[in-house]
C-alpha cells in the first residue's frame, strides 16, 4: 500500500500555544505551540476561569431540521450549505452559512450511512480535506458517504473578515527581551484583537467549539439520519468528544485519532508541553548527529549549538533583509516537529542561515504559519480554555514557559497573545464521559508530541465506553501512517466491532 503523506493538524504545534497561553488557572489543541495536550496526571483538581462558562449541553433549542440540497461540484463530489444560528440562545436570530462537501459511497448498494470527519486545527477546512482525498480504506469509502464541513468562521462557512493585523503581530519578537520589544508586542496583539472585535461584532463570542458541536448536530438532523459516524483528528477529537457528550444518541460510531484531552488545560500542563517541544527539538538534533547527510554531523557540531548561534545572530538583526526575526526562526524549528521528513530541511536551513542565506528559514516559517488560518485558530482556542486577561497577566505565563524552554517557551506562550484582549472562555474545562454513547475508539500514538499518548489513555478511561487502540509510532495521528490502525478502524466503523482491549499497532516501515 502506498502511504499517504499526512497533512499535520495544527492543533499540534499551535494548539499547544493556544492552551499554554490560556492557563494561569487551570487543548488541544493544551496551550502552546508544539505539543498540544497535557498528560492526564497534571490535570488540575479544579479550574478557575475568568467567567462562569456554559457547558456543552442539549438545553439550547436547535432550529427545525432543514433538508440539505446537494449539488455536483466537480470530481464526483457534491456540495451544499446549511444555516445555523449565530447564537443558540437565540435560535431565531442571525444565522451563519456552513459549507459542506460529500463524496458519496462508491458502492451505493452497500452504503451504511454518513461519516463526517474533521481534520483539526482549529481553523482547518474539512471541505478542503475531503476534496483532497481523505481516506481510511477502500472499504470505508465504499460503505459511507464521506462528509466534510468548514466550522463556523473557517474557509467558506461565513468566514471571519479580520486578519489584516496578523502578519504585523507575527513579525514582532514573541519572546521580547526588553521594554521596547514588549511594548511593540502588546500593541501588535491588541491590533489583532481590536480589528476582529470591530469586524465580527456579536458573533466574536460565538466561534468556539461549544457552538461547532451544536452545528454538527444541526448538520446531522438536516442530513435526515438518526445517527452518523464521526472521525476526528487532533483538535477534531475535541469536537467529537463534546458532541458525544451532548448528543450521545446521535452517535453511531466515533474514532478519535491524536486525542486532545478536554480537561488538560492547566499551567502545569503548559509547562509539560514546552518541555515536550524542547525534547522534540533534541530528537531532531540527535538524528542530525547520527546522519552523515546532516551538515553539522560532517562538521563535528551539534544542531542545537548551531541553532543557538543563528538565533543570536537573528536577535541582532541578521535576518532583517529576508523577513526573518526571532519568531520566524522559532517557527522554522516548530515545523520540524511535524514529522521526520521535516528534519533534514531544518538542518540545511540552519546551515545556510549561518552562511548568510535565510531564505530556507523563511520558507519553513511560512509553511508553519500556513497550516491553518490564524484568526479562527486563535479565536477557538481563546474561547475554549480559561486564560488570563491583559498583557501583564499573560506575560506571567510566558515567563514561566521561558524558564522551562529558553529557546521556545516565550514564543509558544505569546503565539495566542490576542486572547488576552478577547472574550473569555465559553467552554467548561472538564473530563468527558459521554454517558449513553456507543463504544468510542480512541487512537493514541506513543510518540505523539502534539497530543501526548497519556492524553489518549486518560480520555479512553474517562469515557463510559472508551476503547483505546495504541499505535507504537512517532508522529501525531495514525490514520495515514499505520495500515494496522486503519484496518482496526475500518472493522470498527463497518462492523461496529472495536478492537480487543490492549490492542497495539505499529507504524508502517
C-alpha positions in Angstrom: 0.0 0.0 0.0 1.3 3.4 -0.9 1.4 5.6 2.2 -0.3 9.0 2.0 1.6 12.0 3.3 -0.4 13.2 6.2 -1.0 16.9 6.4 -0.4 17.8 10.1 -3.3 19.3 12.0 -2.4 22.5 13.7 -3.9 21.6 16.9 -0.4 20.1 17.0 2.1 22.8 17.4 -0.1 25.7 17.6 -2.7 24.1 19.7 -0.1 23.9 22.3 0.4 27.6 22.0 -3.3 28.1 22.5 -3.6 26.2 25.6 -0.4 27.1 27.3 -1.1 30.7 27.0 -4.6 30.2 28.1 -4.0 28.9 31.5 -2.8 30.6 34.6 -5.6 29.0 36.4 -6.1 25.9 35.3 -6.1 21.6 24.5 -5.5 20.9 22.4 -5.4 21.8 21.0 -3.4 22.3 25.6 -2.0 25.6 25.4 1.3 26.1 23.4 2.7 25.7 20.1 4.3 22.5 19.7 2.9 19.9 21.9 -0.7 20.3 22.3 -2.1 18.2 25.1 -1.0 17.6 28.6 -0.6 14.4 30.5 -3.7 13.5 32.4 -1.6 13.2 35.6 -1.2 17.0 35.6 -4.9 17.8 35.3 -5.9 20.5 37.8 -8.3 19.3 40.5 -10.4 22.4 39.8 -10.3 25.2 37.3 -10.7 28.9 38.0 -12.0 30.8 34.9 -12.4 34.4 34.1 -16.1 33.9 33.7 -18.7 31.3 34.6 -18.8 29.4 31.2 -21.8 27.5 30.0 -21.4 23.7 29.4 -22.0 21.9 26.2 -25.5 20.6 26.7 -28.7 19.9 24.8 -30.6 22.5 26.8 -30.5 25.0 23.9 -33.1 25.0 21.3 -32.0 23.7 17.9 -33.7 25.1 14.8 -36.2 22.8 12.9 -34.5 20.4 10.5 -34.0 21.8 7.0 -33.1 19.2 4.4 -29.7 19.7 2.7 -29.8 20.3 -1.1 -26.7 18.7 -2.5 -25.4 19.7 -6.0 -22.5 18.4 -8.1 -19.3 20.4 -7.6 -16.7 18.6 -9.7 -14.6 15.5 -9.3 -17.5 13.3 -8.2 -18.2 15.4 -5.1 -21.4 17.1 -4.1 -21.5 20.4 -2.2 -24.1 22.3 -0.2 -24.6 24.8 2.6 -26.8 24.8 5.6 -27.7 27.6 8.0 -27.1 27.6 11.8 -27.8 30.3 14.4 -25.1 32.6 15.4 -26.3 32.3 19.0 -28.1 29.2 20.0 -29.6 31.0 22.9 -31.4 33.0 20.2 -32.2 30.4 17.5 -34.5 32.7 15.6 -31.9 35.4 15.3 -29.0 35.9 12.9 -27.6 32.9 11.1 -24.3 31.7 9.6 -23.8 29.5 6.5 -21.9 26.3 7.0 -20.2 24.9 3.9 -20.4 21.1 3.2 -18.9 18.6 0.8 -19.8 15.0 0.2 -18.0 12.1 -1.5 -20.9 9.6 -2.0 -20.2 5.9 -1.1 -18.6 4.2 -4.0 -20.9 1.2 -3.6 -24.4 2.7 -3.0 -26.0 -0.7 -2.7 -23.7 -1.4 0.3 -24.0 2.0 1.9 -24.1 2.1 5.7 -24.6 5.8 6.2 -22.8 9.1 6.6 -19.3 9.5 8.1 -18.4 13.1 9.0 -14.8 14.0 9.5 -13.0 17.0 11.0 -9.2 17.4 10.2 -8.3 19.5 13.3 -6.8 22.9 13.5 -8.7 24.7 14.9 -9.1 26.5 11.6 -8.6 23.7 9.2 -11.1 23.2 6.4 -13.0 19.9 6.4 -14.2 20.7 2.9 -10.7 21.0 1.5 -9.6 17.9 3.4 -12.3 15.7 1.9 -11.8 17.2 -1.6 -8.0 16.4 -1.3 -8.9 12.8 -0.7 -9.4 11.9 2.9 -9.4 8.2 3.2 -9.2 5.4 5.8 -9.6 2.4 3.5 -11.3 1.4 0.2 -14.0 -0.4 2.3 -14.9 2.7 4.3 -15.1 4.7 1.1 -17.4 2.1 -0.4 -19.7 1.9 2.5 -20.0 5.5 3.7 -20.8 8.9 2.3 -17.7 10.9 3.5 -18.8 14.4 4.5 -16.5 17.3 5.5 -17.6 20.8 6.7 -15.9 24.1 7.4 -16.6 25.0 11.0 -18.1 28.4 11.6 -15.7 31.2 10.8 -13.5 28.9 8.7 -13.0 28.6 5.0 -16.3 29.1 3.2 -18.5 29.0 6.3 -19.3 32.7 6.7 -15.6 33.3 7.3 -14.2 35.9 9.7 -13.3 39.0 7.9 -10.5 40.2 10.1 -6.8 39.2 10.0 -5.1 42.1 8.3 -3.1 42.8 11.5 -1.8 39.2 11.9 1.3 39.5 9.8 2.5 42.5 11.7 1.9 40.7 15.0 3.8 37.6 13.9 6.6 39.9 12.7 7.3 41.1 16.2 9.6 39.2 18.6 7.2 36.9 20.5 10.0 36.4 23.1 10.7 40.1 24.0 14.0 40.9 25.7 13.4 44.5 26.7 10.7 47.0 27.4 10.7 48.3 23.8 10.1 44.8 22.4 7.4 44.2 25.0 5.6 47.4 24.1 5.7 46.5 20.4 4.4 43.0 21.1 1.5 44.3 23.2 0.5 46.9 20.6 0.6 44.3 17.8 -1.5 41.8 19.7 -4.0 44.5 20.6 -4.3 45.4 17.0 -5.3 41.9 16.0 -7.8 41.7 18.8 -9.3 45.1 18.2 -9.6 44.6 14.5 -11.6 41.4 15.0 -13.8 43.0 17.7 -14.7 45.7 15.2 -15.4 43.4 12.2 -17.0 40.4 13.9 -19.2 42.2 16.5 -21.6 39.9 18.4 -20.5 36.7 16.7 -16.9 37.1 18.0 -18.1 35.3 21.2 -19.8 32.5 19.3 -17.0 30.9 17.4 -15.8 28.3 19.9 -16.1 24.6 20.0 -19.3 24.7 22.0 -21.1 26.3 19.1 -19.4 24.0 16.5 -20.7 20.9 18.4 -24.2 22.3 18.1 -23.6 23.0 14.4 -22.6 19.3 14.0 -25.8 18.2 15.5 -27.8 20.5 13.2 -25.9 19.0 10.2 -26.8 15.5 11.4 -30.5 16.5 11.7 -30.5 18.2 8.3 -29.0 15.1 6.7 -32.1 13.3 7.9 -30.1 10.4 9.5 -30.9 9.3 13.1 -27.2 8.5 13.7 -24.0 9.3 11.9 -20.4 8.2 12.3 -17.6 10.7 13.1 -13.8 10.7 12.7 -11.9 13.5 14.4 -8.2 14.2 14.0 -6.3 16.2 16.6 -8.5 19.2 17.6 -11.3 17.4 15.7 -11.3 14.9 18.6 -12.4 17.7 20.9 -15.4 18.4 18.7 -16.2 14.7 18.7 -15.9 14.3 22.4 -18.1 17.2 23.2 -20.7 16.2 20.6 -20.9 12.6 22.0 -21.3 14.1 25.5 -24.1 16.4 24.5 -25.8 14.2 21.9 -24.9 10.6 22.7 -27.8 9.0 20.9 -26.8 10.7 17.6 -23.5 8.8 17.5 -23.4 5.6 15.5 -19.6 5.2 15.8 -16.7 7.6 16.6 -13.0 7.5 16.0 -10.7 9.9 17.8 -7.1 10.0 16.5 -4.5 12.3 18.1 -6.6 12.9 21.1 -6.9 16.3 22.8 -7.9 15.9 26.5 -10.9 18.2 27.2 -9.6 18.6 30.8 -6.0 19.2 30.0 -5.6 23.0 30.2 -3.6 23.9 33.4 -0.5 26.0 33.7 1.3 22.9 34.8 0.3 21.2 31.6 1.6 24.1 29.6 4.9 23.6 31.3 4.9 20.0 30.3 4.2 20.9 26.7 7.1 23.3 26.3 9.3 20.7 27.8 7.9 18.3 25.2 8.8 20.8 22.5 12.4 21.0 23.7 12.5 17.2 23.8 11.3 17.1 20.2 14.0 19.5 19.1 16.6 17.5 20.9 15.4 14.4 18.9 16.0 16.4 15.7 19.4 17.3 17.0 20.2 13.6 17.8 19.1 12.5 14.4 21.4 15.1 12.8 24.4 13.9 14.8 23.8 10.3 13.7 23.2 11.1 10.0 26.3 11.8 7.8 23.9 13.7 5.4 23.4 16.4 8.1 25.9 19.2 7.5 26.6 19.6 11.2 27.4 15.9 11.6 30.1 16.4 8.9 31.4 19.5 10.7 31.5 17.8 14.1 29.0 20.2 15.5 25.6 19.8 17.1 22.4 21.3 15.6 21.5 22.7 19.0 24.7 24.8 19.1 24.3 25.9 15.5 20.7 26.9 16.1 21.6 28.9 19.2 24.4 30.6 17.2 22.0 31.5 14.4 19.4 32.7 17.0 21.9 35.1 18.5 22.7 36.5 15.0 19.0 36.9 14.2 18.3 38.6 17.5 20.9 41.1 16.5 19.1 41.8 13.2 20.9 39.4 10.8 17.7 38.4 9.1 16.1 41.8 8.7 16.6 41.9 5.0 15.0 38.5 4.5 12.0 39.0 6.8 13.4 36.6 9.4 13.3 37.6 13.0 13.5 35.5 16.2 9.8 34.5 15.8 10.3 33.2 12.3 13.4 31.2 13.3 11.3 29.6 16.1 8.5 28.8 13.7 11.1 27.1 11.4 12.1 24.9 14.3 8.5 24.2 15.1 8.0 22.9 11.6 10.4 20.1 12.2 8.2 18.7 14.9 5.6 17.6 12.3 7.4 14.6 11.1 10.8 13.0 10.4 10.6 14.1 6.8 10.9 17.7 8.0 14.1 17.2 10.0 16.6 17.5 7.1 15.1 20.7 5.7 15.7 22.4 9.1 19.3 21.1 9.3 20.1 22.6 6.0 18.1 25.8 6.6 20.2 26.5 9.8 23.4 25.7 8.0 22.5 28.1 5.1 21.4 30.7 7.6 24.8 30.7 9.3 26.3 31.3 5.9 24.1 34.3 5.5 21.2 32.8 3.5 18.0 32.8 5.5 15.7 32.0 2.6 15.1 28.4 3.7 14.3 29.5 7.2 11.8 31.9 5.8 10.2 29.1 3.7 9.9 26.8 6.7 8.4 29.5 8.8 5.9 30.3 6.1 5.0 26.6 5.9 4.3 26.5 9.6 2.2 29.7 9.6 0.3 28.4 6.6 -1.0 25.3 8.3 -4.3 27.0 9.3 -5.8 30.4 9.2 -4.5 32.2 12.3 -7.7 34.1 13.3 -10.2 31.2 13.5 -7.5 29.1 15.1 -6.8 31.7 17.7 -10.4 32.6 18.4 -11.4 28.9 19.0 -8.5 28.5 21.4 -9.3 31.7 23.2 -12.9 30.7 23.6 -12.2 27.1 24.6 -9.8 27.5 27.5 -9.5 29.7 30.6 -7.0 32.4 30.1 -5.6 35.5 31.8 -6.8 38.8 30.7 -4.4 41.7 29.9 -0.8 41.8 28.8 0.9 41.6 32.1 -1.1 38.6 33.3 -0.3 36.8 30.0 3.4 37.5 30.4 3.5 35.7 33.7 2.7 32.6 31.7 5.2 33.5 29.0 8.0 33.9 31.6 7.1 30.6 33.2 7.2 28.9 29.8 10.6 30.5 29.0 12.0 29.1 32.2 11.0 25.6 31.1 12.1 26.2 27.5 14.6 29.0 27.0 14.6 28.5 23.2 10.9 28.3 22.5 8.8 28.9 25.6 8.0 32.6 25.3 7.2 32.3 21.6 4.9 29.4 22.2 3.1 31.2 25.0 2.7 34.5 23.2 1.5 32.9 19.9 -2.0 33.5 21.2 -1.5 36.8 23.0 -4.5 38.4 21.3 -6.6 36.1 23.6 -5.7 38.5 26.4 -7.9 41.1 24.8 -10.8 38.9 23.6 -13.9 37.5 25.4 -13.1 34.8 27.9 -13.9 31.1 27.7 -17.2 29.7 26.6 -16.4 26.1 27.4 -16.3 24.3 30.7 -13.0 22.6 31.1 -13.8 19.1 32.4 -13.4 15.4 31.6 -15.9 13.9 29.2 -17.6 10.6 29.9 -20.4 10.7 27.2 -22.9 8.5 29.1 -25.2 6.6 26.7 -22.8 6.8 23.7 -21.8 3.6 21.9 -18.2 2.4 22.1 -15.8 5.2 21.1 -12.4 4.2 19.6 -9.6 6.3 21.0 -6.4 6.1 18.9 -3.1 7.2 20.6 0.4 7.2 19.2 3.1 6.6 21.7 5.5 9.2 20.1 2.9 11.9 19.7 4.4 15.3 20.6 1.3 17.4 19.8 -1.2 15.4 21.9 0.9 13.1 24.1 -0.1 9.4 24.4 -1.1 9.9 28.1 -4.0 12.0 26.9 -5.4 9.2 24.8 -5.1 6.9 27.8 -6.9 9.3 30.1 -9.6 10.1 27.6 -10.3 6.4 27.0 -10.5 5.9 30.7 -12.8 8.9 31.2 -15.3 7.8 28.6 -18.1 5.5 29.7 -17.5 3.4 26.6 -13.9 4.3 25.6 -11.7 1.7 23.8 -8.0 2.5 23.5 -6.0 1.5 20.4 -2.3 2.1 20.9 0.0 2.7 18.0 3.7 2.5 18.5 4.9 5.2 16.3 6.3 8.8 16.2 4.0 11.4 14.8 0.6 12.9 15.6 -2.2 10.8 14.0 -2.1 7.2 13.0 -4.5 7.4 10.0 -2.2 7.6 7.0 0.8 6.1 8.8 -0.3 2.7 10.1 -2.0 0.0 8.0 -2.7 -1.9 11.2 -4.5 1.0 12.8 -6.5 1.7 9.6 -7.6 -2.0 9.4 -8.8 -1.9 13.1 -10.6 1.4 12.4 -12.2 0.0 9.3 -13.6 -3.0 11.1 -15.0 -0.8 13.9 -16.7 1.6 11.5 -18.1 -1.0 9.2 -19.0 -3.8 11.7 -19.2 -1.7 15.0 -16.6 -4.1 16.4 -13.9 -2.2 18.3 -10.5 -3.9 18.7 -10.0 -6.0 21.9 -8.6 -4.2 24.9 -4.9 -3.9 24.9 -4.6 -4.0 21.1 -1.3 -2.4 19.8 -0.3 -1.5 16.2 2.9 -0.3 14.7 3.7 2.3 12.1 4.5 1.2 8.6 8.1 0.9 7.6 
